[in-house]
Amino acid sequence: MNRIEVTAKTVDEAVKSALDKLNAQLEDVTVKVIDEGTKGLFGLGGKEATVIVSVNDNEQAPLVAAKEFVDGLLEKMNLDCESSVAFEDEYIKVVISGSDVGGIIGRRGETLDAVQYLTNIYVNKGMYGEKYNRVLIDAENYRAKREETLIRLANKMAQKALNNRRDMMLEPMNPYERRIIHSTLQANPQVTTRSVGEDPNRKIIISPK
């Protein structure tokens, strides 16, 4: 038995009873409140609380958590979007699609990055063992398109640094984008790259050797 419906005077009592019957800890289950119940007047006419408690599949729990969290954000943001989740390589990939997908991407992907950051915190808050589950969130293939843009930018600015024989400073970028620039130019023997400043205004400088 890995799922049970329990009725009791309060939600807490119902959950406790379910945990006892399932021989499980609270961090190992998902609780769905069907009815919070009511106390009634002078102890009369009250209605008991009802909950459904399900034991988590430890391997699938991070996927469920990621999807529930992202879907909750989409609902709160009133965006007509939906998410799908799957394990891909060493991370959990969440793909968002829908008519309002531009709203979740934001300017230069800033909203998408923020949602990804919050989802990583939520999924890795100690609920699913010691393994760190890295979450990557994408929408309308934005990540791949942005990477292509940054690679072209890196090569263009490196050539400009060589032509002008002076440092070229790029616009502020997040760690993910800076990593793409550094990685792209790492194999170029004619230039070096370094990051300066503090986030969120940290920038890359491309210098001719």
C-alpha positions in Angstrom: 0.0 0.0 0.0 1.5 3.4 -1.0 -1.6 5.6 -1.1 -4.3 6.0 1.5 -7.3 8.3 2.1 -7.9 9.2 5.8 -10.6 11.2 7.6 -10.1 12.7 11.1 -11.0 15.7 13.2 -8.2 17.9 11.7 -5.9 17.8 8.8 -2.9 17.2 11.1 -4.6 14.3 12.8 -5.5 12.8 9.4 -2.0 13.1 8.1 -0.5 11.6 11.3 -2.9 8.7 11.1 -2.0 8.1 7.4 1.7 8.2 8.2 1.2 5.6 10.9 -0.7 3.3 8.6 1.8 3.7 5.8 4.8 3.5 8.2 6.3 6.5 6.5 7.8 9.9 7.4 6.3 13.2 6.3 9.2 14.0 4.0 8.6 10.7 2.1 5.0 11.4 1.1 2.8 13.8 -0.8 -0.3 15.1 1.0 -3.4 16.2 -0.9 -6.1 17.9 1.3 -9.5 16.9 0.0 -11.5 18.7 2.8 -10.1 20.8 5.6 -13.1 20.2 7.7 -15.0 22.6 10.0 -15.3 22.7 13.8 -19.0 23.5 13.9 -20.7 25.6 16.6 -20.1 24.6 20.2 -18.6 21.4 18.9 -21.8 20.4 17.1 -22.3 20.0 13.3 -18.6 19.9 12.5 -17.2 18.3 9.5 -14.1 16.0 9.5 -11.0 16.7 7.4 -10.1 14.3 4.6 -6.6 13.9 3.1 -5.0 11.6 0.6 -1.4 10.7 1.4 0.8 9.0 -1.2 4.3 7.6 -0.7 6.7 9.2 -3.1 8.7 7.3 -5.7 12.2 8.5 -4.7 13.4 8.4 -8.3 10.4 10.3 -9.7 9.9 12.6 -6.7 12.3 15.4 -8.0 10.4 15.4 -11.4 7.1 15.7 -9.7 8.4 18.5 -7.4 9.9 20.4 -10.4 6.7 20.2 -12.4 4.4 21.1 -9.5 6.5 24.1 -8.6 6.8 25.4 -12.2 3.1 24.8 -12.9 2.3 26.7 -9.6 4.4 29.7 -10.8 2.7 29.7 -14.2 -0.7 29.7 -12.6 0.2 32.6 -10.3 1.7 34.5 -13.2 -1.6 34.0 -15.1 0.3 32.6 -18.1 -1.4 30.3 -20.6 1.5 27.8 -20.5 2.2 24.2 -19.5 5.3 22.3 -18.6 6.7 18.8 -19.3 9.6 17.3 -17.3 12.1 14.5 -17.9 15.5 13.3 -16.8 18.1 14.3 -19.5 21.7 13.3 -19.0 22.7 14.6 -15.5 19.8 17.0 -15.0 16.1 17.5 -14.8 14.9 19.3 -17.9 11.6 21.3 -17.7 10.2 22.5 -21.1 7.6 25.2 -21.0 5.2 25.7 -24.0 2.1 27.7 -24.7 0.7 30.9 -26.1 2.2 33.1 -23.3 5.6 31.6 -23.4 7.2 35.0 -24.0 6.1 36.0 -20.5 8.1 33.2 -18.9 11.2 33.9 -21.0 11.4 37.7 -20.2 14.0 40.2 -21.4 17.1 38.3 -22.5 15.8 35.2 -20.6 15.9 37.0 -17.2 12.5 35.6 -16.1 13.4 32.1 -17.3 16.7 32.3 -15.3 14.8 33.4 -12.2 12.3 30.6 -12.5 15.1 28.1 -13.0 17.0 29.4 -9.9 13.9 29.1 -7.7 13.0 25.7 -9.0 16.5 24.4 -8.3 16.2 25.7 -4.7 12.8 24.0 -4.3 13.8 20.7 -5.7 17.0 20.5 -3.7 15.7 21.5 -0.3 16.6 18.2 1.2 13.5 16.2 0.4 15.0 13.6 -1.9 18.1 12.3 -0.4 21.7 13.5 -0.8 21.8 13.7 -4.6 21.8 17.2 -6.0 19.2 17.4 -8.9 20.3 20.1 -11.3 17.2 21.7 -13.0 17.4 23.2 -16.5 14.3 25.1 -17.7 13.8 25.9 -21.4 11.0 27.5 -23.4 10.6 27.6 -27.2 14.2 26.3 -27.5 15.4 29.6 -26.1 18.6 28.1 -24.5 19.9 26.7 -27.7 19.1 29.9 -29.7 20.7 32.1 -27.0 23.8 29.9 -27.0 24.2 30.3 -30.8 23.8 34.0 -30.4 26.5 34.2 -27.7 28.9 32.0 -29.7 28.6 34.4 -32.7 29.1 37.4 -30.3 32.1 35.9 -28.7 33.9 35.3 -32.0 32.9 38.7 -33.4 34.2 40.6 -30.4 37.4 38.5 -30.3 38.1 39.5 -33.9 37.3 43.1 -33.1 39.8 43.0 -30.1 42.4 41.6 -32.4 41.7 44.2 -35.2 41.8 47.1 -32.8 44.5 45.7 -30.5 42.5 46.6 -27.4 40.3 45.1 -24.8 36.6 44.6 -25.6 34.1 44.6 -22.8 30.8 42.8 -23.2 27.4 43.7 -21.6 26.6 42.2 -18.2 25.7 38.5 -18.4 24.6 35.8 -15.9 27.0 32.9 -15.0 25.5 30.6 -17.6 26.0 33.1 -20.5 29.5 34.0 -19.3 30.5 30.3 -19.2 29.5 30.0 -22.9 31.7 33.0 -23.9 34.7 31.7 -21.9 34.2 28.2 -23.3 33.9 29.5 -26.9 37.1 31.5 -26.8 39.1 29.1 -24.7 40.5 27.4 -27.8 41.4 30.7 -29.4 45.2 31.2 -28.9 45.1 34.9 -29.8 42.8 36.1 -27.1 42.2 35.8 -23.4 39.0 36.3 -21.4 38.3 37.4 -17.8 35.2 38.4 -15.8 35.1 41.6 -13.8 32.6 43.2 -11.5 29.9 41.8 -9.3 26.7 40.0 -10.2 24.2 40.9 -11.6 26.5 43.4 -13.4 29.5 41.1 -13.9 31.0 41.4 -17.4 33.5 39.7 -19.6 36.6 41.4 -21.0 38.2 39.9 -24.2 41.9 40.9 -24.6 44.3 40.3 -27.4 47.4 38.4 -26.4 
